[in-house]
Amino acid sequence: MLAQNIIKYWKFLLAIGIILAVGGLFIPNQILGKIVEFTGFAILAVTAYVLGYKMATDEAEKYIRSEMEKLAKRDIRYKLASEKMIKHLKGKI
């Protein structure tokens, strides 16, 4: 659920993370500045991780589908196996 929200609003989270990471440098209080900066980088890291995972799963799904379609032309069992593999590959983020 959290990952789906991150994927949905990734542009906003990216902007917020950058603003916090850079804005933390301009806060006069050193401790508060480090906290804000760390929070910004944490938001950027989580957003990048979720987007990377989604892109990797999408690429793997495309590759599996194309390879299994080649095999499915020869035998129907491969078509059923590819549908099961893609179903389990997606899973829950």
A tleap script that builds the chain and sets N, CA, C and O, in Angstrom:
source leaprc.protein.ff14SB
mol = sequence {
  NMET LEU ALA GLN ASN ILE ILE LYS TYR TRP
  LYS PHE LEU LEU ALA ILE GLY ILE ILE LEU
  ALA VAL GLY GLY LEU PHE ILE PRO ASN GLN
  ILE LEU GLY LYS ILE VAL GLU PHE THR GLY
  PHE ALA ILE LEU ALA VAL THR ALA TYR VAL
  LEU GLY TYR LYS MET ALA THR ASP GLU ALA
  GLU LYS TYR ILE ARG SER GLU MET GLU LYS
  LEU ALA LYS ARG ASP ILE ARG TYR LYS LEU
  ALA SER GLU LYS MET ILE LYS HIE LEU LYS
  GLY LYS CILE
}
set mol.1.N position { 0.823 -1.186 0.000 }
set mol.1.CA position { 0.000 0.000 0.000 }
set mol.1.C position { 0.873 1.257 0.000 }
set mol.1.O position { 0.610 2.198 -0.749 }
set mol.2.N position { 1.898 1.271 0.831 }
set mol.2.CA position { 2.793 2.419 0.871 }
set mol.2.C position { 3.525 2.568 -0.460 }
set mol.2.O position { 3.690 3.676 -0.970 }
set mol.3.N position { 3.960 1.440 -1.015 }
set mol.3.CA position { 4.675 1.483 -2.287 }
set mol.3.C position { 3.773 1.982 -3.412 }
set mol.3.O position { 4.232 2.707 -4.295 }
set mol.4.N position { 2.508 1.607 -3.389 }
set mol.4.CA position { 1.586 2.084 -4.421 }
set mol.4.C position { 1.392 3.594 -4.321 }
set mol.4.O position { 1.300 4.275 -5.341 }
set mol.5.N position { 1.331 4.118 -3.106 }
set mol.5.CA position { 1.212 5.566 -2.935 }
set mol.5.C position { 2.486 6.274 -3.378 }
set mol.5.O position { 2.425 7.354 -3.965 }
set mol.6.N position { 3.633 5.675 -3.101 }
set mol.6.CA position { 4.894 6.270 -3.546 }
set mol.6.C position { 4.955 6.294 -5.066 }
set mol.6.O position { 5.387 7.286 -5.654 }
set mol.7.N position { 4.527 5.210 -5.706 }
set mol.7.CA position { 4.526 5.171 -7.169 }
set mol.7.C position { 3.552 6.196 -7.735 }
set mol.7.O position { 3.820 6.814 -8.766 }
set mol.8.N position { 2.436 6.371 -7.065 }
set mol.8.CA position { 1.417 7.301 -7.552 }
set mol.8.C position { 1.889 8.756 -7.435 }
set mol.8.O position { 1.651 9.560 -8.336 }
set mol.9.N position { 2.557 9.091 -6.326 }
set mol.9.CA position { 2.954 10.482 -6.061 }
set mol.9.C position { 4.468 10.662 -6.083 }
set mol.9.O position { 4.991 11.488 -5.336 }
set mol.10.N position { 5.183 9.919 -6.913 }
set mol.10.CA position { 6.636 9.950 -6.874 }
set mol.10.C position { 7.212 11.306 -7.253 }
set mol.10.O position { 8.268 11.685 -6.747 }
set mol.11.N position { 6.545 12.041 -8.128 }
set mol.11.CA position { 7.068 13.350 -8.531 }
set mol.11.C position { 7.035 14.336 -7.371 }
set mol.11.O position { 7.969 15.115 -7.182 }
set mol.12.N position { 5.957 14.296 -6.598 }
set mol.12.CA position { 5.858 15.182 -5.438 }
set mol.12.C position { 6.880 14.802 -4.372 }
set mol.12.O position { 7.516 15.673 -3.779 }
set mol.13.N position { 7.037 13.505 -4.128 }
set mol.13.CA position { 7.995 13.048 -3.124 }
set mol.13.C position { 9.426 13.379 -3.527 }
set mol.13.O position { 10.255 13.706 -2.678 }
set mol.14.N position { 9.712 13.295 -4.812 }
set mol.14.CA position { 11.043 13.644 -5.292 }
set mol.14.C position { 11.326 15.124 -5.055 }
set mol.14.O position { 12.410 15.492 -4.602 }
set mol.15.N position { 10.352 15.962 -5.363 }
set mol.15.CA position { 10.526 17.402 -5.146 }
set mol.15.C position { 10.666 17.723 -3.659 }
set mol.15.O position { 11.515 18.529 -3.278 }
set mol.16.N position { 9.851 17.106 -2.826 }
set mol.16.CA position { 9.925 17.347 -1.380 }
set mol.16.C position { 11.277 16.892 -0.834 }
set mol.16.O position { 11.881 17.588 -0.019 }
set mol.17.N position { 11.751 15.734 -1.278 }
set mol.17.CA position { 13.045 15.231 -0.824 }
set mol.17.C position { 14.188 16.146 -1.205 }
set mol.17.O position { 15.088 16.386 -0.400 }
set mol.18.N position { 14.163 16.663 -2.430 }
set mol.18.CA position { 15.222 17.573 -2.876 }
set mol.18.C position { 15.172 18.875 -2.090 }
set mol.18.O position { 16.209 19.388 -1.667 }
set mol.19.N position { 13.980 19.408 -1.895 }
set mol.19.CA position { 13.841 20.659 -1.145 }
set mol.19.C position { 14.340 20.485 0.289 }
set mol.19.O position { 15.046 21.350 0.808 }
set mol.20.N position { 13.980 19.379 0.927 }
set mol.20.CA position { 14.441 19.144 2.300 }
set mol.20.C position { 15.952 18.928 2.357 }
set mol.20.O position { 16.620 19.452 3.249 }
set mol.21.N position { 16.492 18.161 1.413 }
set mol.21.CA position { 17.927 17.876 1.428 }
set mol.21.C position { 18.748 19.144 1.223 }
set mol.21.O position { 19.755 19.348 1.902 }
set mol.22.N position { 18.330 19.986 0.303 }
set mol.22.CA position { 19.059 21.226 0.051 }
set mol.22.C position { 18.713 22.276 1.105 }
set mol.22.O position { 19.580 23.034 1.540 }
set mol.23.N position { 17.459 22.319 1.511 }
set mol.23.CA position { 17.036 23.308 2.503 }
set mol.23.C position { 17.672 23.103 3.857 }
set mol.23.O position { 17.840 24.060 4.613 }
set mol.24.N position { 18.031 21.868 4.181 }
set mol.24.CA position { 18.697 21.599 5.452 }
set mol.24.C position { 20.043 22.275 5.570 }
set mol.24.O position { 20.519 22.515 6.680 }
set mol.25.N position { 20.665 22.585 4.448 }
set mol.25.CA position { 21.965 23.261 4.470 }
set mol.25.C position { 21.850 24.721 4.894 }
set mol.25.O position { 22.817 25.295 5.394 }
set mol.26.N position { 20.691 25.321 4.703 }
set mol.26.CA position { 20.519 26.748 4.970 }
set mol.26.C position { 19.894 27.042 6.327 }
set mol.26.O position { 19.675 28.207 6.659 }
set mol.27.N position { 19.604 26.025 7.111 }
set mol.27.CA position { 19.032 26.239 8.442 }
set mol.27.C position { 20.183 26.563 9.397 }
set mol.27.O position { 21.146 25.802 9.481 }
set mol.28.N position { 20.090 27.687 10.117 }
set mol.28.CA position { 21.196 28.103 10.992 }
set mol.28.C position { 21.486 27.108 12.130 }
set mol.28.O position { 22.646 26.916 12.494 }
set mol.29.N position { 20.465 26.489 12.682 }
set mol.29.CA position { 20.665 25.521 13.754 }
set mol.29.C position { 21.269 24.252 13.147 }
set mol.29.O position { 20.665 23.627 12.275 }
set mol.30.N position { 22.450 23.882 13.609 }
set mol.30.CA position { 23.184 22.781 12.989 }
set mol.30.C position { 22.476 21.435 13.172 }
set mol.30.O position { 22.407 20.645 12.231 }
set mol.31.N position { 21.960 21.173 14.345 }
set mol.31.CA position { 21.298 19.890 14.609 }
set mol.31.C position { 20.010 19.776 13.806 }
set mol.31.O position { 19.757 18.751 13.173 }
set mol.32.N position { 19.203 20.821 13.830 }
set mol.32.CA position { 17.947 20.816 13.078 }
set mol.32.C position { 18.216 20.712 11.575 }
set mol.32.O position { 17.483 20.032 10.856 }
set mol.33.N position { 19.261 21.384 11.105 }
set mol.33.CA position { 19.626 21.313 9.691 }
set mol.33.C position { 19.996 19.903 9.263 }
set mol.33.O position { 19.609 19.452 8.185 }
set mol.34.N position { 20.754 19.201 10.120 }
set mol.34.CA position { 21.131 17.817 9.800 }
set mol.34.C position { 19.915 16.893 9.787 }
set mol.34.O position { 19.830 15.990 8.954 }
set mol.35.N position { 18.970 17.117 10.710 }
set mol.35.CA position { 17.756 16.293 10.751 }
set mol.35.C position { 16.935 16.491 9.484 }
set mol.35.O position { 16.467 15.522 8.886 }
set mol.36.N position { 16.761 17.742 9.076 }
set mol.36.CA position { 15.988 18.040 7.862 }
set mol.36.C position { 16.691 17.474 6.633 }
set mol.36.O position { 16.049 16.903 5.752 }
set mol.37.N position { 18.001 17.634 6.578 }
set mol.37.CA position { 18.769 17.126 5.444 }
set mol.37.C position { 18.687 15.593 5.376 }
set mol.37.O position { 18.493 15.032 4.297 }
set mol.38.N position { 18.832 14.926 6.509 }
set mol.38.CA position { 18.744 13.463 6.544 }
set mol.38.C position { 17.356 12.988 6.127 }
set mol.38.O position { 17.230 11.998 5.407 }
set mol.39.N position { 16.317 13.687 6.575 }
set mol.39.CA position { 14.948 13.322 6.199 }
set mol.39.C position { 14.758 13.445 4.686 }
set mol.39.O position { 14.136 12.582 4.067 }
set mol.40.N position { 15.285 14.498 4.101 }
set mol.40.CA position { 15.191 14.685 2.652 }
set mol.40.C position { 15.875 13.571 1.882 }
set mol.40.O position { 15.331 13.044 0.912 }
set mol.41.N position { 17.091 13.215 2.330 }
set mol.41.CA position { 17.801 12.130 1.652 }
set mol.41.C position { 17.111 10.786 1.857 }
set mol.41.O position { 17.147 9.931 0.972 }
set mol.42.N position { 16.489 10.594 3.007 }
set mol.42.CA position { 15.757 9.347 3.253 }
set mol.42.C position { 14.554 9.236 2.322 }
set mol.42.O position { 14.283 8.165 1.779 }
set mol.43.N position { 13.837 10.335 2.138 }
set mol.43.CA position { 12.688 10.335 1.219 }
set mol.43.C position { 13.158 10.039 -0.207 }
set mol.43.O position { 12.521 9.275 -0.931 }
set mol.44.N position { 14.278 10.652 -0.602 }
set mol.44.CA position { 14.824 10.391 -1.940 }
set mol.44.C position { 15.232 8.927 -2.102 }
set mol.44.O position { 14.987 8.325 -3.147 }
set mol.45.N position { 15.847 8.360 -1.078 }
set mol.45.CA position { 16.308 6.974 -1.167 }
set mol.45.C position { 15.140 5.996 -1.268 }
set mol.45.O position { 15.178 5.067 -2.075 }
set mol.46.N position { 14.114 6.195 -0.465 }
set mol.46.CA position { 12.958 5.290 -0.499 }
set mol.46.C position { 12.235 5.398 -1.837 }
set mol.46.O position { 11.823 4.389 -2.408 }
set mol.47.N position { 12.083 6.616 -2.333 }
set mol.47.CA position { 11.422 6.816 -3.626 }
set mol.47.C position { 12.218 6.148 -4.748 }
set mol.47.O position { 11.643 5.485 -5.611 }
set mol.48.N position { 13.533 6.324 -4.735 }
set mol.48.CA position { 14.371 5.707 -5.769 }
set mol.48.C position { 14.316 4.187 -5.694 }
set mol.48.O position { 14.295 3.518 -6.727 }
set mol.49.N position { 14.295 3.638 -4.496 }
set mol.49.CA position { 14.236 2.183 -4.331 }
set mol.49.C position { 12.938 1.619 -4.896 }
set mol.49.O position { 12.955 0.628 -5.625 }
set mol.50.N position { 11.817 2.247 -4.563 }
set mol.50.CA position { 10.517 1.742 -5.026 }
set mol.50.C position { 10.404 1.868 -6.540 }
set mol.50.O position { 9.920 0.952 -7.205 }
set mol.51.N position { 10.848 3.002 -7.091 }
set mol.51.CA position { 10.783 3.169 -8.547 }
set mol.51.C position { 11.705 2.180 -9.256 }
set mol.51.O position { 11.348 1.647 -10.306 }
set mol.52.N position { 12.873 1.934 -8.701 }
set mol.52.CA position { 13.794 0.961 -9.288 }
set mol.52.C position { 13.232 -0.441 -9.262 }
set mol.52.O position { 13.383 -1.193 -10.226 }
set mol.53.N position { 12.583 -0.802 -8.160 }
set mol.53.CA position { 11.971 -2.126 -8.051 }
set mol.53.C position { 10.862 -2.285 -9.079 }
set mol.53.O position { 10.742 -3.334 -9.714 }
set mol.54.N position { 10.050 -1.244 -9.244 }
set mol.54.CA position { 8.943 -1.312 -10.200 }
set mol.54.C position { 9.472 -1.451 -11.627 }
set mol.54.O position { 8.957 -2.249 -12.410 }
set mol.55.N position { 10.499 -0.672 -11.959 }
set mol.55.CA position { 11.044 -0.746 -13.315 }
set mol.55.C position { 11.683 -2.108 -13.574 }
set mol.55.O position { 11.555 -2.654 -14.670 }
set mol.56.N position { 12.369 -2.658 -12.573 }
set mol.56.CA position { 12.999 -3.972 -12.746 }
set mol.56.C position { 11.947 -5.056 -12.933 }
set mol.56.O position { 12.123 -5.961 -13.749 }
set mol.57.N position { 10.852 -4.968 -12.179 }
set mol.57.CA position { 9.796 -5.981 -12.323 }
set mol.57.C position { 9.129 -5.857 -13.684 }
set mol.57.O position { 8.815 -6.866 -14.314 }
set mol.58.N position { 8.910 -4.639 -14.139 }
set mol.58.CA position { 8.294 -4.453 -15.453 }
set mol.58.C position { 9.184 -5.008 -16.561 }
set mol.58.O position { 8.697 -5.653 -17.490 }
set mol.59.N position { 10.496 -4.756 -16.461 }
set mol.59.CA position { 11.417 -5.275 -17.472 }
set mol.59.C position { 11.468 -6.800 -17.435 }
set mol.59.O position { 11.497 -7.448 -18.481 }
set mol.60.N position { 11.479 -7.368 -16.243 }
set mol.60.CA position { 11.498 -8.833 -16.128 }
set mol.60.C position { 10.221 -9.430 -16.696 }
set mol.60.O position { 10.251 -10.469 -17.355 }
set mol.61.N position { 9.106 -8.772 -16.439 }
set mol.61.CA position { 7.828 -9.265 -16.968 }
set mol.61.C position { 7.832 -9.254 -18.492 }
set mol.61.O position { 7.381 -10.211 -19.122 }
set mol.62.N position { 8.338 -8.175 -19.089 }
set mol.62.CA position { 8.399 -8.093 -20.550 }
set mol.62.C position { 9.294 -9.193 -21.122 }
set mol.62.O position { 8.956 -9.827 -22.121 }
set mol.63.N position { 10.440 -9.407 -20.471 }
set mol.63.CA position { 11.374 -10.419 -20.960 }
set mol.63.C position { 10.777 -11.816 -20.857 }
set mol.63.O position { 10.859 -12.602 -21.801 }
set mol.64.N position { 10.176 -12.126 -19.711 }
set mol.64.CA position { 9.568 -13.450 -19.530 }
set mol.64.C position { 8.440 -13.657 -20.526 }
set mol.64.O position { 8.308 -14.728 -21.119 }
set mol.65.N position { 7.632 -12.629 -20.702 }
set mol.65.CA position { 6.511 -12.747 -21.636 }
set mol.65.C position { 7.010 -12.989 -23.061 }
set mol.65.O position { 6.461 -13.835 -23.767 }
set mol.66.N position { 8.034 -12.264 -23.489 }
set mol.66.CA position { 8.520 -12.445 -24.863 }
set mol.66.C position { 9.150 -13.823 -25.058 }
set mol.66.O position { 8.946 -14.464 -26.089 }
set mol.67.N position { 9.918 -14.277 -24.063 }
set mol.67.CA position { 10.535 -15.601 -24.191 }
set mol.67.C position { 9.489 -16.709 -24.168 }
set mol.67.O position { 9.584 -17.672 -24.929 }
set mol.68.N position { 8.506 -16.573 -23.307 }
set mol.68.CA position { 7.485 -17.610 -23.219 }
set mol.68.C position { 6.567 -17.606 -24.436 }
set mol.68.O position { 6.045 -18.655 -24.816 }
set mol.69.N position { 6.363 -16.450 -25.050 }
set mol.69.CA position { 5.557 -16.415 -26.275 }
set mol.69.C position { 6.262 -17.153 -27.404 }
set mol.69.O position { 5.621 -17.794 -28.236 }
set mol.70.N position { 7.589 -17.055 -27.424 }
set mol.70.CA position { 8.338 -17.812 -28.429 }
set mol.70.C position { 8.137 -19.312 -28.222 }
set mol.70.O position { 7.929 -20.065 -29.173 }
set mol.71.N position { 8.203 -19.728 -26.956 }
set mol.71.CA position { 8.024 -21.152 -26.660 }
set mol.71.C position { 6.573 -21.589 -26.816 }
set mol.71.O position { 6.302 -22.734 -27.180 }
set mol.72.N position { 5.641 -20.681 -26.542 }
set mol.72.CA position { 4.217 -21.030 -26.610 }
set mol.72.C position { 3.772 -21.317 -28.043 }
set mol.72.O position { 2.768 -21.994 -28.264 }
set mol.73.N position { 4.511 -20.805 -28.997 }
set mol.73.CA position { 4.166 -21.095 -30.388 }
set mol.73.C position { 4.358 -22.580 -30.687 }
set mol.73.O position { 3.716 -23.135 -31.579 }
set mol.74.N position { 5.249 -23.211 -29.930 }
set mol.74.CA position { 5.510 -24.632 -30.127 }
set mol.74.C position { 4.619 -25.517 -29.272 }
set mol.74.O position { 4.206 -26.592 -29.709 }
set mol.75.N position { 4.313 -25.065 -28.033 }
set mol.75.CA position { 3.584 -25.940 -27.109 }
set mol.75.C position { 2.703 -25.082 -26.201 }
set mol.75.O position { 3.151 -24.054 -25.693 }
set mol.76.N position { 1.461 -25.498 -25.996 }
set mol.76.CA position { 0.498 -24.738 -25.197 }
set mol.76.C position { 0.872 -24.728 -23.714 }
set mol.76.O position { 0.487 -23.809 -22.990 }
set mol.77.N position { 1.618 -25.738 -23.251 }
set mol.77.CA position { 1.982 -25.790 -21.832 }
set mol.77.C position { 2.813 -24.584 -21.421 }
set mol.77.O position { 2.711 -24.111 -20.289 }
set mol.78.N position { 3.632 -24.089 -22.335 }
set mol.78.CA position { 4.463 -22.931 -22.018 }
set mol.78.C position { 3.623 -21.676 -21.826 }
set mol.78.O position { 3.966 -20.809 -21.021 }
set mol.79.N position { 2.539 -21.581 -22.554 }
set mol.79.CA position { 1.667 -20.420 -22.406 }
set mol.79.C position { 1.051 -20.398 -21.015 }
set mol.79.O position { 1.007 -19.345 -20.379 }
set mol.80.N position { 0.582 -21.525 -20.537 }
set mol.80.CA position { 0.013 -21.606 -19.192 }
set mol.80.C position { 1.081 -21.325 -18.138 }
set mol.80.O position { 0.810 -20.652 -17.144 }
set mol.81.N position { 2.276 -21.830 -18.349 }
set mol.81.CA position { 3.362 -21.600 -17.393 }
set mol.81.C position { 3.751 -20.130 -17.348 }
set mol.81.O position { 4.051 -19.599 -16.279 }
set mol.82.N position { 3.748 -19.468 -18.502 }
set mol.82.CA position { 4.125 -18.051 -18.523 }
set mol.82.C position { 3.107 -17.202 -17.781 }
set mol.82.O position { 3.479 -16.252 -17.092 }
set mol.83.N position { 1.837 -17.527 -17.910 }
set mol.83.CA position { 0.816 -16.769 -17.187 }
set mol.83.C position { 0.993 -16.920 -15.684 }
set mol.83.O position { 0.837 -15.950 -14.942 }
set mol.84.N position { 1.318 -18.127 -15.227 }
set mol.84.CA position { 1.544 -18.355 -13.797 }
set mol.84.C position { 2.784 -17.611 -13.314 }
set mol.84.O position { 2.772 -17.022 -12.234 }
set mol.85.N position { 3.850 -17.635 -14.105 }
set mol.85.CA position { 5.086 -16.966 -13.706 }
set mol.85.C position { 4.891 -15.468 -13.594 }
set mol.85.O position { 5.366 -14.848 -12.642 }
set mol.86.N position { 4.202 -14.885 -14.548 }
set mol.86.CA position { 3.978 -13.443 -14.521 }
set mol.86.C position { 3.081 -13.068 -13.355 }
set mol.86.O position { 3.279 -12.027 -12.727 }
set mol.87.N position { 2.110 -13.897 -13.064 }
set mol.87.CA position { 1.215 -13.642 -11.935 }
set mol.87.C position { 2.000 -13.620 -10.624 }
set mol.87.O position { 1.772 -12.758 -9.776 }
set mol.88.N position { 2.919 -14.564 -10.460 }
set mol.88.CA position { 3.703 -14.629 -9.230 }
set mol.88.C position { 4.817 -13.591 -9.208 }
set mol.88.O position { 5.265 -13.188 -8.134 }
set mol.89.N position { 5.267 -13.156 -10.373 }
set mol.89.CA position { 6.312 -12.142 -10.429 }
set mol.89.C position { 5.790 -10.806 -9.942 }
set mol.89.O position { 6.471 -10.101 -9.198 }
set mol.90.N position { 4.583 -10.456 -10.360 }
set mol.90.CA position { 3.989 -9.185 -9.945 }
set mol.90.C position { 3.902 -9.118 -8.431 }
set mol.90.O position { 4.475 -8.222 -7.810 }
set mol.91.N position { 3.182 -10.069 -7.835 }
set mol.91.CA position { 3.051 -10.123 -6.381 }
set mol.91.C position { 2.560 -8.812 -5.797 }
set mol.91.O position { 1.975 -7.981 -6.491 }
set mol.92.N position { 2.807 -8.646 -4.524 }
set mol.92.CA position { 2.446 -7.408 -3.841 }
set mol.92.C position { 3.708 -6.625 -3.563 }
set mol.92.O position { 4.679 -7.159 -3.028 }
set mol.93.N position { 3.688 -5.379 -3.921 }
set mol.93.CA position { 4.850 -4.515 -3.663 }
set mol.93.C position { 4.789 -4.075 -2.226 }
set mol.93.O position { 5.662 -3.338 -1.769 }
savepdb mol mol.pdb
quit
